[in-house]
């Protein structure tokens, strides 16, 4: 079994916080609404030493606003990838020399949260 720390790549809107429209989330007045279990799951992954990478379709031009919104609701992360389009996303990765898979995808229902994910 591979004991190296895992990397979690997680979308923001509709996954960690309630999904908002592009025009509303771009405003400094917008306050993110945490989905149930978001902070406890992030804390669990952090305690396990996982690297947490957040990604979003939000434009790079609103990075400062997004970073502040995340801080305001207590969401922490190692990296934030902005401008990742809202269309279908694919993770492409190589398999281990022994043939085991090294990449997985989990889809959650919008605005339900991540509390039931076990990684």
N, C-alpha and C positions, 0 to 999 in steps of 0.2 A: 504494500500500500504506500502511496506517495504521501509523505508527511510534510512536504513543503507547504508554505502558506498559500492559500487560494486567493484568487483575484475575483472580486465581485464587480461586475459592470451593471449598473442599475439606472434605469430611466428615472426621471423626476416626476413630471406631471402625469397624474393618473396612476402612478405606481407608489410613490412615497407621499405625495400630497394630492389633494383633490385637483382634478384637471380643470384648467382655466383656459380662456380664449387667448390667442396671441396678443390681441390688443389690450386685454386687461393685465396679463402677467408682466407686460413690459413697463407698467407704470410703477413709480416708487411707492405709491399708496397701496398697491396690491399686497395683501397679507396671505401667505400660503396657509392652507388648512391641512394639518397633518392627518394622514390616514391612520386608522387604528394599528398599533403595534410597530409603527415605523421606527421610533427611537429605540425601543427595546431590541428590535432586530439588528439595527445598526450597532448598538452597544454589544450585542452578542458576537457579531462578526468582528468587531474591533478587539474584543477580549480574546478571540481565537487567533488574532494576528493577521486577519485577512486584509488585503489591500482593497479599499473601497473607491471605485471610480464611478462618478455620476456622469450621465450623458443626457443631453437634451437637444431638442430641435430649436430651442430658443436661439435667437441670433447672437453672435459674438458681441455685437454692439450694446447689448444689455447685460453683459457679464457682471458689471458692478452692482446693478440692481438685483440680479439673480443671487449673487454671493451674499448680499445683505439680507435678502428674503430667507435664504437658507440659514444664515446665522440667527436671524430673529426667531426661527422656530426650533433651533437647536440641532439642525442637521449638519453633521460633520462628514468629511471625506478626505481622500488623499489627492484626487485629481478631479477636475471638472472639465468635461469635453462639451463645448458649445457648438451650435450650428449643425448638429447631426440631424439630417432631414427627418421629417415626420412619416416618411414612407416605410416600407418593409425593411427590416435590418437583418443582416446576416453576419455571424461571427465565423471567420475562417481561421483555422488553426491546424497545426500539424499534430499527428498522433504520436504517442511515445514509441520508442524503439521496440518495446514489447507488444505493440499493437493496441494498447489501451487508449481510450479517448481522452483528450485533454481539453475539450470545450463542450459546453452544454448550453442549452437555452431553456428558459422557463418563462412562459407567458402567463401573466395574471390578468384577471378581469379588471377593467378600468375602475378606479376608485374603490377597490376592495382592499388593497394594501398587500404587504409582504409578510405579515405575521405567520402565515401557515407554511412558509418556505423553509425547508430543512436542507441545509447544505453542509 
